[in-house]
Amino acid sequence: MFRVIFILLAFISLSATAALTGCHTMSGAGQDIEQGGEAISDEADKHTD
């Protein structure tokens, strides 16, 4: 019984860690994409004026 509970808690902990890491990764990717878009927009503005 103790072993089953231990395995279940370990699985839940690893799942939570993976989920939180995924959230931070997606957040960082979104920020990188946004900065890239701003850089492209700025360059486009320079060449249209």
N, C-alpha and C positions, 0 to 999 in steps of 0.2 A: 504494500500500500504506500509506504513512504517513498519507494522508488518511483512509482507512477506519479505521485505529486511532484517529486523533484524534477522529473523529466518534463512534466507539464509546465512548471514554473520556468524552467530553462528555455523551453520553446517559446513561451510568452515573452520572456525577456529578450531573446534574440529577435523575435518578430517586431517588438517595439523599437529596438535599436535600429533595425533595418528600415522601418517606416520613418523614423525621425531623420535618419541619414538621407533617405530619399527626398524628404521634404526640403532639406537644406540644399541638396544638389539641384533640385528643380528651381528653387529660389535663386540660387547663384547663376544657373543657366539663363533664367529670365532676365536677370540684371545684365549679364554679358550681351545677350541679344539686344536688349534695349540700348545699351551703350554703342553697340555696332550700328544700329539703326540711326542713332543720333549723329554718329560720325559720317555716315553716308549722306544724311540729310544736310549736314553742314557743308560737306564738299559740293553737293549739288547746288546749294545756295551760292557758294563762291563762284561757280562757273556759269550761273544764270544771270548774275548781275552785270 
